[in-house]
Amino acid sequence: MIASDYLAWRDLGHSDGCKRTSWDVTTKDLAFYGGRRDHSIRLVCPKPEGCGTFHEWTVSVAPGDDSDNSRTGMATECGPVEYIGYGTAPIKAGNVWLHAGPPLLRNWDGEGPEYFVVTATATRPRTVADVLGIVGPARGKGRQLKSRWFAAGVIDHERYGPSASPKRDDLTSRTAAVRWVLQQAGAASATSERGGS
């Protein structure tokens, strides 16, 4: 009784030297065409206050027959927050903040985030309303970097979740991309204010 209820459980460790004793805990539920559902839980010790470690578990529940094409299962993953983007320290860019997304190639040295979410505050975005736009290194058709930056403006709700539009992928720097996002956000704000009056 004591073994299974108390002694069999282990603490999830932070990186050596981390003074933070708690984790940010988030969950995600996804439903897929065909009936499969994924349920995920993630623990993160975010930077800059924390050690930048994450642990994640995902359970996939298949509909019906549990055939080879739709097998129920579980996946676990852990590592540095740079693998997932969330939990890295936000970057101040003028009057806004950039929150990193995951890298395109997870273990590629020097591969930065595939994109950054642009917000008005250092607090992580929790709703679509918190997002001003996204910016990131532009890529060609083969996913190679183009030495340019992309920017996407107003976030719209669509049938399959939020997306960003309009888009540009010819901006000369991250600063230029952020400036373009802010111009689009300002134009969208002005339009909605005129429509509401």
SULUR-V73149 format. One record per pair of residues at least 6 apart in sequence whose ideal C-beta (glycine too) atoms are under 7 Angstrom apart, sorted by the first residue. I is the first residue (numbers start at 1). J is the second residue. D is the distance in Angstrom with one decimal. If there is no record, write none. Layout:
BEGIN
I_J_D ; I_J_D
END
This chain:
BEGIN
12_43_6.4 ; 12_55_5.7 ; 14_20_6.3 ; 14_45_5.4 ; 14_51_4.8 ; 14_53_5.8 ; 15_51_3.7 ; 15_53_5.2 ; 18_45_6.4 ; 18_50_6.2 ; 18_51_3.5 ; 20_45_5.5 ; 20_49_6.2 ; 20_50_4.4 ; 20_51_6.8 ; 23_43_4.0 ; 23_44_6.4 ; 23_45_5.9 ; 24_44_4.6 ; 24_46_5.9 ; 25_41_6.9 ; 25_43_5.5 ; 26_42_5.1 ; 27_40_6.5 ; 27_41_5.1 ; 28_40_4.5 ; 29_37_6.8 ; 29_39_5.5 ; 30_37_6.9 ; 30_38_4.5 ; 31_37_5.3 ; 34_63_6.8 ; 34_70_6.7 ; 35_63_3.1 ; 36_60_6.2 ; 36_61_6.9 ; 36_62_5.5 ; 36_63_6.3 ; 36_70_5.7 ; 37_61_4.9 ; 38_58_5.6 ; 38_60_5.2 ; 39_59_5.0 ; 40_56_6.4 ; 40_57_6.8 ; 40_58_4.3 ; 41_57_5.4 ; 42_54_6.2 ; 42_56_4.5 ; 43_54_6.6 ; 43_55_4.6 ; 44_54_4.6 ; 44_81_6.3 ; 44_86_6.3 ; 44_87_4.2 ; 45_51_5.1 ; 45_52_6.6 ; 45_53_5.0 ; 46_81_6.7 ; 46_87_4.1 ; 47_81_6.5 ; 47_87_6.3 ; 47_88_5.7 ; 47_89_4.4 ; 48_89_4.4 ; 52_80_5.5 ; 52_81_4.5 ; 52_87_6.1 ; 53_80_6.7 ; 53_81_7.0 ; 54_78_6.2 ; 54_79_6.6 ; 54_81_5.4 ; 54_84_5.9 ; 54_87_5.9 ; 55_78_4.5 ; 56_77_4.8 ; 56_78_6.9 ; 57_74_6.7 ; 57_76_5.2 ; 58_74_6.9 ; 58_75_4.8 ; 59_74_5.0 ; 60_72_6.1 ; 60_73_5.3 ; 61_72_5.5 ; 62_70_3.9 ; 62_71_5.8 ; 62_72_4.6 ; 63_70_6.4 ; 66_72_5.6 ; 81_87_3.3 ; 81_88_5.2 ; 82_88_6.1 ; 83_102_6.7 ; 83_106_5.4 ; 84_102_5.3 ; 85_100_4.3 ; 85_101_4.3 ; 85_102_4.5 ; 85_113_5.6 ; 86_124_6.9 ; 88_100_4.7 ; 90_97_4.4 ; 90_98_6.3 ; 90_99_5.1 ; 90_122_4.9 ; 91_97_6.8 ; 91_98_4.4 ; 93_178_5.0 ; 94_178_6.6 ; 96_118_5.4 ; 96_119_6.5 ; 96_120_6.0 ; 96_132_6.5 ; 96_178_6.4 ; 96_182_6.8 ; 97_119_5.2 ; 97_121_6.2 ; 97_122_4.9 ; 98_116_3.9 ; 98_118_6.1 ; 99_116_6.3 ; 99_117_4.4 ; 99_119_6.4 ; 99_124_5.9 ; 99_125_6.4 ; 100_113_3.9 ; 100_116_5.8 ; 101_113_4.9 ; 101_114_5.2 ; 101_115_4.4 ; 101_116_6.7 ; 101_117_6.8 ; 102_113_6.7 ; 102_114_6.3 ; 103_111_4.5 ; 103_112_6.5 ; 103_113_5.8 ; 103_114_6.1 ; 104_111_6.4 ; 104_114_4.6 ; 104_143_6.6 ; 105_111_5.1 ; 113_136_6.9 ; 114_136_5.7 ; 115_134_5.0 ; 115_135_6.8 ; 115_136_3.5 ; 116_134_6.6 ; 116_135_5.3 ; 116_136_6.1 ; 117_125_5.5 ; 117_131_5.7 ; 117_134_5.6 ; 118_132_4.5 ; 118_133_4.9 ; 118_134_6.5 ; 118_135_6.2 ; 118_178_6.2 ; 118_181_5.0 ; 119_125_5.2 ; 119_130_5.5 ; 119_131_6.3 ; 119_132_6.2 ; 120_132_6.5 ; 125_131_5.1 ; 128_155_5.1 ; 128_157_6.8 ; 128_162_4.9 ; 131_155_5.0 ; 132_181_5.7 ; 132_182_6.8 ; 132_185_4.5 ; 133_151_6.4 ; 133_152_5.5 ; 133_153_4.8 ; 133_164_6.2 ; 133_181_3.5 ; 133_184_6.3 ; 133_185_6.4 ; 134_152_4.9 ; 134_164_5.3 ; 135_149_6.0 ; 135_150_6.8 ; 135_151_4.9 ; 135_174_6.2 ; 135_177_3.8 ; 135_178_5.8 ; 135_181_6.1 ; 136_149_6.8 ; 136_150_5.7 ; 137_145_5.3 ; 137_149_6.1 ; 138_146_4.4 ; 138_148_4.2 ; 138_149_5.8 ; 138_150_4.5 ; 138_169_4.1 ; 139_145_6.0 ; 139_146_6.1 ; 140_146_5.4 ; 148_169_6.3 ; 148_170_5.6 ; 148_171_6.2 ; 148_172_6.7 ; 149_171_4.4 ; 149_173_6.2 ; 149_174_5.6 ; 149_176_6.6 ; 149_177_4.0 ; 150_167_6.4 ; 150_168_6.4 ; 150_169_4.0 ; 150_177_6.7 ; 151_168_5.2 ; 151_171_5.8 ; 151_177_4.0 ; 151_180_4.4 ; 151_181_5.1 ; 152_164_3.2 ; 152_165_6.4 ; 152_167_4.6 ; 153_164_6.6 ; 153_165_6.6 ; 153_166_5.6 ; 153_181_5.8 ; 153_184_3.1 ; 153_185_6.7 ; 154_165_6.5 ; 154_184_6.0 ; 154_188_4.7 ; 155_162_5.1 ; 155_164_5.6 ; 156_162_6.9 ; 156_163_5.9 ; 156_165_6.3 ; 168_180_6.1 ; 171_177_4.5 ; 171_180_6.1
END
